[in-house]
Amino acid sequence: MAFDLVVSDVVTPDMEEAIRGPLVAYNNARFGESSKRDLGIYLRSEAGEITGGLIGWTARDWLYVQLLFIPDENRGHGLAGRLLSMAENEARARGCVGAYLDTMNPDALQTYLKYGYRIIGKNGPMSGGQFITWLNKVF
């Protein structure tokens, strides 16, 4: 079969779906349905504006925390721990056995370690001198 390999710095939603769709179908056929469900917990201002929170999903009996952001003025009050606890409780209710996430922020790394996550991998240093660290927590 003849085909071209093209390097590009453009990835449109259609291009991504052309790869994601068959990959997900292959994985589902091989490993079963993932039962992926999104999970969001939002910090809202008094005006109702989302100013931070946690975004992730549950799939294959694990919670993945993709994004966790606390605005500067709200840091140091335990909000990260509360968000993680709420997400973990929801994950347990969905039948999950643990959670995983990654960070390149040394302060966030210390926070995750404080709340029971353990380092499972590291890569770097990156161009800014920081490392990316993968962590998990088994419930």
C-alpha positions as CSV (number, residue, x, y, z in Angstrom):
1,M,0.0,0.0,0.0
2,A,1.4,3.4,-1.0
3,F,1.1,6.4,1.3
4,D,2.8,9.7,2.1
5,L,4.1,10.6,5.6
6,V,3.8,14.3,6.1
7,V,5.2,16.3,9.1
8,S,2.9,19.3,10.0
9,D,2.5,21.8,12.8
10,V,-1.3,21.8,12.1
11,V,-3.7,19.4,13.8
12,T,-7.3,20.1,13.1
13,P,-10.1,18.4,15.0
14,D,-10.8,16.3,11.9
15,M,-7.2,15.2,11.6
16,E,-7.1,14.2,15.3
17,E,-10.4,12.3,15.0
18,A,-9.0,10.4,11.9
19,I,-6.4,8.9,14.3
20,R,-8.3,8.9,17.5
21,G,-11.4,7.1,16.2
22,P,-9.7,4.0,14.8
23,L,-7.4,3.9,17.8
24,V,-10.3,4.0,20.3
25,A,-12.1,1.3,18.2
26,Y,-9.0,-0.9,18.2
27,N,-8.5,-0.5,22.0
28,N,-12.2,-1.1,22.7
29,A,-12.2,-4.3,20.5
30,R,-9.0,-5.5,22.2
31,F,-9.6,-4.5,25.9
32,G,-13.3,-3.8,26.1
33,E,-15.2,-0.5,26.5
34,S,-13.4,2.1,28.6
35,S,-16.6,3.5,30.2
36,K,-15.0,7.0,30.0
37,R,-16.8,9.7,31.8
38,D,-15.8,13.3,32.2
39,L,-15.4,14.9,35.6
40,G,-15.3,18.6,36.4
41,I,-15.3,20.4,39.8
42,Y,-15.3,24.2,39.4
43,L,-14.4,27.1,41.6
44,R,-16.9,29.9,40.9
45,S,-16.6,33.6,41.8
46,E,-19.6,35.3,43.4
47,A,-20.6,36.4,39.9
48,G,-20.6,32.8,38.8
49,E,-17.4,33.0,36.7
50,I,-15.2,29.9,36.7
51,T,-11.9,30.9,38.1
52,G,-10.3,27.5,38.7
53,G,-11.0,23.9,39.5
54,L,-10.3,20.4,38.4
55,I,-10.9,18.7,35.1
56,G,-10.4,15.0,34.4
57,W,-12.2,11.8,33.6
58,T,-12.7,8.3,34.8
59,A,-12.0,5.3,32.5
60,R,-11.0,1.7,32.9
61,D,-11.4,2.0,36.7
62,W,-9.0,4.9,37.1
63,L,-9.4,8.7,37.6
64,Y,-7.1,10.8,35.5
65,V,-6.7,14.4,36.7
66,Q,-5.9,16.4,33.6
67,L,-6.1,19.9,35.0
68,L,-6.1,21.4,38.5
69,F,-5.8,25.1,38.9
70,I,-6.2,27.4,42.0
71,P,-6.0,31.2,41.4
72,D,-3.0,32.8,43.2
73,E,-5.3,34.7,45.7
74,N,-7.0,31.4,46.7
75,R,-3.8,29.3,47.2
76,G,-2.8,28.1,50.7
77,H,-6.3,27.4,51.9
78,G,-6.5,23.7,51.2
79,L,-8.6,24.0,48.0
80,A,-6.3,21.6,46.1
81,G,-6.8,19.0,48.7
82,R,-10.6,19.6,48.7
83,L,-10.7,19.3,44.9
84,L,-8.7,16.1,44.9
85,S,-10.8,14.6,47.7
86,M,-14.0,15.4,45.9
87,A,-12.7,14.0,42.6
88,E,-11.4,10.8,44.4
89,N,-14.7,10.3,46.2
90,E,-16.6,10.6,42.8
91,A,-14.1,8.2,41.3
92,R,-14.7,5.7,44.0
93,A,-18.4,6.0,43.5
94,R,-17.8,5.2,39.8
95,G,-15.9,2.1,40.8
96,C,-12.4,3.4,40.3
97,V,-9.4,1.8,42.2
98,G,-7.1,4.8,42.0
99,A,-6.1,8.1,40.4
100,Y,-3.2,9.4,38.4
101,L,-1.9,12.8,37.2
102,D,1.2,14.6,36.0
103,T,2.9,17.9,36.8
104,M,5.9,19.9,36.0
105,N,5.3,22.4,38.9
106,P,7.5,21.7,41.9
107,D,5.0,23.3,44.3
108,A,2.2,21.2,42.8
109,L,4.4,18.1,43.2
110,Q,4.7,18.7,46.9
111,T,1.0,19.2,47.2
112,Y,0.2,15.9,45.5
113,L,2.7,14.1,47.7
114,K,1.1,15.7,50.7
115,Y,-2.3,14.2,49.7
116,G,-1.0,10.7,49.3
117,Y,0.1,10.5,45.7
118,R,3.4,8.8,44.9
119,I,5.9,9.3,42.1
120,I,5.7,6.6,39.4
121,G,7.9,8.3,36.7
122,K,9.8,11.4,35.7
123,N,11.2,12.9,32.5
124,G,13.5,15.8,31.9
125,P,14.9,18.2,32.4
126,M,12.7,20.2,30.1
127,S,13.9,23.4,28.4
128,G,13.1,25.5,31.5
129,G,15.0,23.1,33.8
130,Q,11.9,21.5,35.3
131,F,10.9,17.9,35.1
132,I,7.6,16.3,34.3
133,T,6.5,13.9,37.1
134,W,3.8,11.3,36.9
135,L,2.1,10.3,40.1
136,N,-0.6,7.9,41.2
137,K,-2.7,7.1,44.3
138,V,-4.3,3.7,44.9
139,F,-7.5,3.9,46.9
